[in-house]
Amino acid sequence: MKPERIGEDVRKELGRFGPAAGMAEVVGIWPSLVGDQIASNAWPARFARDGTLHVTTSSSAWAFELSQLAPQLLGRLQEALGEVAPEAIRFAPGKLPDPPTAPAEEREMRTAEPSPEDVARAFELAAPIDDETLREVVAKTVARGLARASDDRSFW
């Protein structure tokens, strides 16, 4: 007997509870919508009855910074989610969920590959190094660092 998927039935049943119905969708797209750095410091916590999405942040500084970006974040959520998108968004410090621990192989697979621009910039920065071997090692390391930095700031 083949197992039956119940995800759609669960969503339909949760839809009877008003605004909270969109929580699964919000949580599902949050990391790709805001980027890894913000997602590791802010996470959707709940929907209020008035349709406001409450987001827990790792600190009051993050809450303040993200409050300044609320219109842009809300616009992205509304564009991505349509009718299940929140009416408003609020940020407050609180307990974040524990990050999932990925196996080492999976973490390596998620490493951003340097773009041609990253590689060119890295070799430009390493150019003053006289030792050719060291220059290449430094350039490769810098290129990976540039790729990771641009990946971490995918919101901007």
Secondary structure, 3 states (H helix, E strand, C coil): CCCCCCHHHHHHHHHHHHHHHHHHHHHHHHHHHHCHHHHCCEEEEEECCCCEEEEEECCHHHHHHHHHCHHHHHHHHHHHHHHHCCCEEEEEECCCCCCCCCCHHHHHHCCCCCCHHHHHHHHHHHCCCCCHHHHHHHHHHHHHHHHHHHHHCCCC
